[in-house]
Amino acid sequence: MLAPRRRLSRLLAGAAVIAATGIVMPTAALPTAAAAPAGATGPTETYLVLFKGSSSPADAAVTVARAGGTVVADHAKIGVLVARSDNTAFADRMRADNRVEGATATADYATRIDDGVVEADAAEGSQPGELPNAPATDEDETFWNLQWDMRQMQVDQAHTVTGGSEAVVAGTIDTGVDYRHPDLRANMSDADSVNCLSGAPVPGMVAADDDNGHGTHTAGTMAAADNSAGIVGVAPNVKIAALKAATAEGYFFAEAVVCSFVWAGDRKLDVTNNSYFVDPYLFNCRNEETQRTIWKAVQRAVRYAMNQGVTVVASEGNNSEDLSHPTTDATSPDFPPGNEVTRDVTNACVVIPVEIPGVIGVTATGSFVQDTAEGQYPDNLKSYYSSFGMSTADVAAPGGDFYFRGTDPGAQAIQGQVLSTWPEGFPCTRSRQEATGDPTYPTATYCGIQGTSMAGPHVAGLAALVISRYGDLDTPQNGKLRPTQVEQLITQTADPQACPETLPNATSGRLAGQPYSAFVGSESGAVQECQGNGGHTSWYGQGQVDALAAVTNDRSNG
């Protein structure tokens, strides 16, 4: 049987480490700590330190120094600290402090991109807010005919109401963004962009430039400009923040992810897209000390961002697995390569960040129409690679599907993929180019990819539209619109989708004719099964997002 093929393109580290200097050593006695080994000199590594309280102690830098390290960044407001040390006993010495909950080196615990697959506040009475909004037009974009994904979620109709507000900022925590791209440059926010690779923020969109392509693609889906060229994003009038947390090979180390969420909270961004999950374990187990430290540090950062009004959207992943009922992890640890060991996993093991409470989890659909029509529109089949789960999937959105294609001419022309912005000169199998007339950037490139990475930014862009439409500036602590309200406006206006009654055979590619049931979970080898009804299913959550219904607060779908 067929397990989903995943592109394992990993990104290479290349950011400089920012070390703390000029630390003053106070003479006050440190808290009593258990005896710790002296350690020896070894390779310099980056460590994540998790304090037991909700904030870092005042003498955190002193504690780190006495353990043989230096502080890179102290996210004191959430009790998470990033340090560097060449002392082999550094983690043990930090854990000996009774105020420390956990300490671990992060080099072996990267967060990997959810890469594109190749081949409780009631919002019912929400009224339009005070933010400036303007409509957008789509049909005059050069490649609009290829944007089947936007039509599938009624983006063009939503744009007659609003294209978003320039007062709203949508961030993508990713590989960076090509800020020079002609379809993105007008919407880039330099002040809100950052490079977090070292664990400490380096501000600016130049520092956050893309050296992979993935982040530029997600940014375009969210907010490519309405400029009569190229493509159009879900929210073409909003600003884009590039939060670079991944190296050129696709690894997101925990310190970079924590830094990015703290930055998003401090800058009070409106929404972030997250198309990645924590390595080296696909499932991060909370009952294992090292994995628990990483999990809790990221969770604290996500919660901090949410408390500052940041709506967090995350992809389900490309493993065709039921995240609500995990049984097997056959590919972990996948870093360093060659260390994979099959292990049993339970519900104590989660995928981060999609399984952190409050995060909007997104599954992917393709253009193929299944044999049900639960809501107002035809039901689109879940993409064969998309993971799912009753407790993790909130909504579905277009992510593309090469093997199961519908009849939309645009989907057929782009081979079922999602077309979006791409850095000039970067390789892409299915691309479109457009001459710009700009000698500094003569050709704009657009790439067709599929994956839950492509589904997530559709929802993040919709969140930006919803905030533009219903947000206000009166509640700065909670953002322009509270994340719970944003989630409800998206989920409660989604077009319901039922579980398919029958599953089709693949329509296209070298696997044409293969039954859908042959595309099994990459870890468990289990046949994918949809559970639930049209109200909420494990494959589609509350349904496929409907941009028009969301910006008009129309809950009559279904």
C-alpha positions in Angstrom: 0.0 0.0 0.0 1.1 3.6 -0.5 2.3 5.8 2.2 2.4 9.6 1.4 5.7 10.8 -0.1 7.2 13.7 1.8 9.8 16.0 0.5 12.5 15.9 3.1 14.3 19.1 2.0 15.8 20.3 5.2 17.2 23.8 5.8 20.8 24.5 6.7 21.7 26.6 9.8 23.5 29.8 9.0 22.6 32.4 11.6 25.1 34.0 13.9 24.6 33.4 17.6 24.1 36.5 19.7 25.9 36.1 23.0 25.2 38.1 26.1 28.0 40.4 27.2 28.7 42.6 30.2 26.9 40.4 32.8 27.4 41.9 36.2 27.7 39.3 39.0 25.8 40.3 42.1 27.1 39.0 45.4 23.8 37.8 46.7 23.7 34.0 47.4 22.0 31.8 44.9 19.2 29.5 45.8 20.2 26.2 47.3 20.8 23.7 44.5 21.6 20.0 44.3 25.2 19.2 43.6 25.9 19.2 39.9 28.8 17.7 37.9 31.6 20.1 36.8 31.5 18.9 33.2 34.1 19.2 30.5 34.7 21.4 27.5 32.8 20.2 24.4 31.1 21.6 21.3 29.3 24.9 21.9 25.5 24.2 21.9 22.3 26.1 22.2 20.1 25.3 25.2 16.5 26.0 26.1 15.9 26.6 29.8 12.4 26.4 31.3 11.8 28.0 34.7 9.1 26.7 37.0 7.5 30.1 37.4 5.7 32.2 34.8 8.7 34.5 34.5 12.5 34.2 34.7 14.2 35.0 38.0 16.1 38.3 38.2 19.4 36.5 38.6 18.8 34.2 35.6 22.0 35.4 33.8 24.0 34.8 36.9 22.7 31.2 37.2 23.5 30.6 33.5 27.0 32.0 33.9 27.7 29.9 37.0 26.6 26.8 35.1 29.1 27.6 32.4 26.9 29.4 29.8 26.0 32.8 28.4 22.5 34.1 27.7 21.4 34.6 24.1 17.9 35.7 24.9 15.8 35.8 28.1 12.1 35.7 27.4 11.5 36.6 31.0 7.8 37.2 30.6 7.2 33.5 29.9 10.0 32.0 31.9 12.0 30.7 29.0 15.7 31.4 28.4 18.0 30.6 25.5 21.7 30.0 26.4 24.9 28.9 24.8 27.5 26.7 26.5 30.5 24.5 25.7 30.2 22.8 29.1 29.0 19.2 28.6 27.3 19.3 32.0 25.5 22.6 31.4 22.0 21.1 31.2 22.5 19.0 34.4 23.9 22.0 36.3 20.9 24.2 35.3 18.4 21.4 36.2 20.1 21.2 39.7 18.7 24.7 40.4 15.3 24.1 42.1 13.7 26.9 40.1 14.4 25.2 36.8 11.8 22.9 35.4 13.8 21.7 32.4 16.9 22.4 30.4 17.9 20.8 27.1 20.2 21.3 24.1 18.1 22.2 21.0 20.4 21.1 18.2 18.7 17.7 18.1 15.3 19.1 18.6 14.6 21.2 15.5 11.2 22.1 14.3 10.7 21.0 10.7 8.8 22.7 8.0 5.5 21.1 7.1 6.9 21.0 3.6 4.8 21.1 0.5 4.3 17.6 -0.9 5.8 17.3 -4.3 4.3 15.1 -7.1 -15.1 31.1 24.2 -16.2 34.5 23.2 -19.4 34.5 21.2 -19.0 36.3 18.0 -22.5 35.8 16.7 -23.4 39.5 17.0 -20.3 40.7 15.4 -20.7 43.9 13.4 -18.3 45.7 11.0 -15.7 47.5 13.0 -13.9 50.8 12.6 -10.8 49.7 10.6 -10.4 51.1 7.1 -11.4 48.5 4.5 -11.4 48.6 0.8 -12.7 45.9 -1.7 -10.3 44.1 -4.1 -10.6 42.8 -7.6 -9.3 39.4 -8.7 -10.1 38.7 -12.4 -7.5 41.2 -13.7 -4.6 39.3 -12.0 -2.4 37.5 -14.6 -2.8 34.0 -13.2 -6.3 34.3 -11.7 -7.5 31.5 -13.9 -5.1 29.2 -12.2 -6.2 30.2 -8.7 -8.9 27.4 -8.3 -8.1 27.5 -4.6 -9.4 31.0 -4.1 -12.6 30.3 -6.0 -13.1 27.2 -4.0 -13.4 29.2 -0.8 -15.3 32.1 -2.4 -12.4 34.6 -2.0 -13.4 36.6 -5.1 -16.9 37.1 -3.7 -15.5 38.1 -0.3 -13.3 40.7 -2.0 -16.3 42.6 -3.1 -16.9 43.3 0.6 -13.3 43.7 1.7 -9.7 43.0 0.7 -8.6 43.6 4.2 -7.2 46.6 6.1 -3.6 48.0 6.0 -4.0 48.4 9.7 -3.9 44.5 10.1 -0.6 42.6 10.0 -0.4 38.9 9.1 2.8 37.1 10.1 4.2 33.9 8.6 6.6 32.0 10.9 8.5 30.3 8.2 11.7 30.4 6.2 11.5 34.2 5.7 9.9 36.1 2.8 11.4 37.5 -0.5 10.5 41.1 0.4 11.5 42.2 -3.1 8.9 40.1 -4.9 6.7 42.4 -7.0 3.5 40.8 -5.6 4.6 41.2 -2.0 6.9 44.3 -1.7 4.0 46.8 -1.3 2.5 44.9 1.6 5.7 44.1 3.5 6.0 45.5 7.0 9.7 46.1 7.8 9.0 47.1 11.4 7.1 43.8 12.1 9.6 41.5 10.4 12.3 39.7 12.2 15.0 37.0 12.0 14.8 34.7 15.1 17.3 32.0 14.0 19.7 32.6 17.0 16.9 32.8 19.5 17.3 36.5 19.8 15.4 38.9 17.5 17.2 40.7 14.7 14.6 43.1 13.3 13.8 43.9 9.7 12.7 42.3 6.5 16.2 42.2 5.1 17.3 40.1 8.0 14.2 37.9 7.4 14.9 37.3 3.7 13.9 33.9 2.4 16.6 31.4 1.4 14.2 28.5 0.7 11.0 29.6 -1.0 8.5 28.1 1.4 7.9 31.3 3.4 7.5 33.4 0.2 4.8 30.9 -1.0 2.8 31.0 2.3 3.1 34.8 2.4 1.6 35.1 -1.2 -1.3 32.9 -0.4 -2.1 35.0 2.7 -1.6 38.5 1.2 -0.2 38.8 -2.3 -1.2 42.3 -3.6 -4.2 43.3 -5.7 -2.1 44.9 -8.4 -3.3 43.5 -11.8 -0.3 41.2 -12.0 0.6 37.7 -10.9 -1.8 36.4 -8.3 -3.9 37.7 -5.5 -3.9 36.6 -1.9 -6.8 36.0 0.5 -6.2 39.4 2.2 -4.4 41.5 -0.4 -4.7 44.8 1.5 -3.1 43.7 4.8 0.5 44.0 5.8 2.9 41.0 5.9 5.4 40.3 8.6 8.2 37.8 7.8 9.2 36.0 11.0 12.2 33.9 9.9 12.5 30.9 12.2 13.9 28.3 9.7 17.2 27.8 8.1 17.7 27.2 4.4 17.2 23.4 4.9 13.9 23.7 6.6 14.7 23.2 10.3 13.0 25.3 12.9 14.9 25.0 16.2 12.9 25.5 19.3 14.6 28.7 20.3 13.7 30.3 17.0 10.0 29.3 17.3 9.8 30.7 20.9 11.5 33.9 19.8 9.0 34.3 16.9 5.9 33.9 19.1 7.2 36.3 21.7 8.0 38.8 18.9 4.5 38.3 17.5 3.0 39.0 20.9 5.2 42.0 21.6 4.5 43.5 18.3 0.8 42.6 18.7 0.5 41.0 15.2 -3.0 40.0 14.3 -2.4 36.5 13.0 0.5 34.1 12.4 0.6 31.1 10.0 2.6 28.1 11.1 3.3 25.3 8.6 5.8 23.1 10.5 6.1 20.6 13.4 8.6 19.8 16.0 11.5 17.5 15.2 13.2 15.2 15.7 10.0 13.5 16.9 6.9 13.7 14.8 5.0 13.1 18.0 6.4 15.1 21.0 5.7 13.1 24.1 4.9 15.1 27.3 5.9 12.2 29.5 9.5 12.3 28.4 11.6 15.0 30.1 13.5 16.5 27.2 10.6 16.5 24.9 8.4 18.0 27.6 10.8 20.9 28.1 10.6 21.8 24.4 6.8 21.3 24.3 6.1 23.5 27.3 8.5 26.2 26.2 6.7 26.5 22.8 3.3 26.3 24.5 4.2 29.2 26.8 5.3 31.3 23.8 2.1 30.5 21.9 -0.1 31.3 24.9 1.7 34.6 25.4 1.1 35.6 21.8 -2.6 34.6 22.0 -3.0 36.6 25.2 -1.7 39.6 23.3 -4.4 39.1 20.6 -2.5 37.0 18.1 -4.6 34.4 16.3 -2.5 31.3 15.6 -3.2 29.0 12.6 -1.3 25.8 12.1 -1.3 23.0 9.5 -2.2 19.4 10.4 0.8 17.8 8.6 1.4 15.6 5.6 1.5 12.1 7.1 -2.1 10.9 6.4 -2.3 10.1 10.1 -5.1 10.4 12.6 -3.6 12.8 15.2 -6.4 12.1 17.7 -5.5 8.4 17.8 -1.8 8.1 17.3 -0.3 4.6 17.6 3.1 4.5 15.9 6.0 6.8 15.2 8.2 5.1 12.6 10.4 8.0 11.5 11.6 9.5 14.7 14.1 10.7 15.7 14.8 11.8 12.2 17.7 14.0 13.2 20.5 13.2 13.0 19.6 11.1 10.0 19.8 7.3 10.4 18.6 7.2 14.0 15.0 6.3 13.3 13.4 3.8 15.7 9.8 2.6 15.5 8.1 3.4 18.8 4.6 3.1 20.2 2.9 6.5 20.9 -0.3 7.5 22.7 -2.4 10.6 23.2 0.4 11.8 25.6 2.3 12.5 22.4 1.3 15.5 20.3 2.2 17.4 17.1 3.3 21.0 17.8 2.0 23.6 17.3 -1.3 22.3 15.9 -2.2 20.5 19.1 -1.6 23.4 21.4 -5.0 24.5 22.8 -6.4 27.5 21.0 -4.6 27.0 17.8 -6.8 26.7 14.7 -5.9 23.4 13.1 -6.3 23.1 9.3 -6.6 20.0 7.1 -6.1 20.2 3.3 -8.5 19.6 0.5 -7.9 19.3 -3.2 -10.1 20.3 -6.2 -11.8 16.8 -6.4 -15.5 16.9 -5.5 -16.6 13.9 -3.4 -20.0 12.3 -3.4 -21.7 14.5 -0.7 -23.0 18.0 -0.5 -23.5 18.7 3.1 -23.5 22.5 2.9 -24.1 25.2 0.4 -21.3 24.1 -1.9 -20.0 20.8 -3.2 -17.8 18.9 -0.8 -14.1 18.7 -1.7 -12.2 15.5 -0.9 -9.5 15.7 1.8 -6.1 15.6 0.1 -4.6 12.2 0.3 -1.5 13.3 2.3 -3.3 15.5 4.9 -3.3 14.4 8.5 -6.5 14.8 10.4 -8.3 14.2 13.8 -11.5 14.8 15.6 -9.8 16.8 18.3 -7.2 18.6 16.1 -9.0 19.6 12.9 -11.0 22.8 13.2 -11.5 23.6 9.5 -10.4 22.5 6.0 -8.9 24.7 3.3 -7.4 24.2 -0.2 -4.0 22.7 -0.1 -3.9 20.9 -3.5 -3.8 17.3 -4.6 -1.8 16.0 -7.6 -3.4 12.6 -7.7 -7.1 13.5 -7.1 -8.0 16.4 -9.3 -11.3 18.0 -10.0 -12.7 19.5 -13.2 -11.9 23.1 -12.6 -9.8 24.2 -15.7 -7.4 26.1 -13.5 -6.8 23.1 -11.3 -6.2 20.9 -14.3 -3.8 23.4 -15.8 -1.7 23.7 -12.6 -1.9 19.9 -12.0 -4.0 20.3 -8.8 -1.3 22.4 -7.1 -1.7 25.8 -5.3 0.1 28.6 -7.2 1.8 31.3 -5.1 4.7 33.7 -5.0 8.3 32.3 -5.3 11.7 33.8 -5.1 13.3 34.5 -8.4 16.0 31.9 -9.4 14.9 29.3 -6.9 14.0 25.9 -8.4 10.4 25.0 -8.9 9.0 22.1 -10.9 5.7 23.7 -11.8 6.2 27.4 -12.2 4.8 30.4 -14.1 6.8 33.6 -14.8 5.8 37.2 -15.6 8.0 40.0 -16.9 7.8 43.0 -14.5 9.5 45.7 -16.5 11.6 46.4 -13.4 15.3 46.1 -14.1 16.0 45.4 -10.4 13.6 42.4 -10.4 12.9 41.6 -14.1 10.9 38.4 -13.6 8.3 37.5 -11.1 8.0 33.8 -10.4 5.1 31.8 -9.1 5.3 28.1 -8.0 2.7 25.4 -7.8 3.0 23.2 -4.7 0.7 21.1 -2.6 0.6 20.4 1.2 -1.1 21.3 4.4 1.5 24.1 4.4 -0.6 25.6 1.5 -3.9 25.1 3.4 -2.9 26.9 6.5 -2.1 30.3 5.0 -5.6 30.3 3.3 -7.0 30.3 6.8 -4.5 32.8 8.2 -5.4 35.1 5.3 -9.1 34.6 6.1 -8.4 35.5 9.7 -6.8 38.7 8.5 -9.9 39.5 6.5 -12.2 38.8 9.5 -10.1 41.0 11.8 -10.1 43.8 9.1 -13.9 43.6 8.9 -14.8 43.2 12.6 -11.8 44.4 14.6 -11.4 47.7 16.4 -8.6 49.6 18.1 -10.3 49.9 21.5 -8.9 46.7 23.1 -5.1 46.9 22.6 -4.4 44.2 25.3 -6.5 41.7 23.4 -5.7 42.8 19.9 -8.1 44.2 17.4 -10.2 41.1 17.7 -9.8 38.4 20.3 -8.4 35.1 18.9 -11.5 33.2 20.2 -13.8 35.5 18.3 -11.7 35.1 15.1 -11.8 31.4 15.4 -15.6 31.4 15.9 -16.2 33.6 13.0 -14.2 31.3 10.8 -15.4 27.9 12.1 -19.1 28.9 12.5 -19.3 30.2 9.0 -17.4 27.3 7.4 -19.3 25.3 4.7 -20.0 21.9 6.4 -18.5 18.8 4.7 -19.7 15.3 5.4 -17.5 12.2 5.4 -17.5 10.7 1.9 -19.9 7.8 1.3 -17.5 6.2 -1.1 -13.8 6.9 -1.8 -12.6 7.5 -5.4 -9.7 6.2 -7.3 -6.8 8.6 -8.2 -7.5 10.5 -11.4 -4.1 11.6 -12.4 -0.4 11.0 -12.4 1.5 7.7 -12.3 -0.8 6.4 -9.6 -4.0 7.0 -11.5 -6.5 4.3 -10.8 -5.2 3.6 -7.3 -7.9 3.6 -4.7 -7.9 6.4 -2.1 -7.7 3.7 0.6 -4.3 2.7 -0.7 -2.8 6.0 0.5 -2.2 4.9 4.1 -0.6 6.6 7.2 3.1 7.1 6.8 3.7 6.0 10.5 1.0 3.5 11.3 0.2 2.1 7.8 -3.4 2.5 8.7 -6.2 3.1 6.2 -7.5 6.7 6.6 -11.0 6.7 8.0 -13.3 9.7 8.4 -15.3 10.0 11.5 -18.2 12.3 12.6 -21.0 14.0 10.7 -21.5 17.2 8.8 -21.4 19.2 12.0 -17.8 18.2 12.8 -15.7 15.5 11.2 -12.2 14.3 11.7 -11.3 15.1 8.0 -12.9 18.6 7.7 -13.5 19.9 11.2 -16.4 22.3 11.0 -16.1 22.3 7.2 -14.2 24.1 4.4 -13.7 27.8 5.1 -16.0 30.2 3.3 -14.5 33.6 2.9 -17.7 35.3 1.8 -19.7 33.9 4.7 -17.0 34.8 7.2 -16.7 38.5 6.2 -20.5 38.9 6.2 -21.0 36.8 9.3 -23.4 34.6 7.5 -24.0 31.4 9.4 -26.6 29.9 7.2 -24.3 27.4 5.4 -25.9 24.0 5.6 
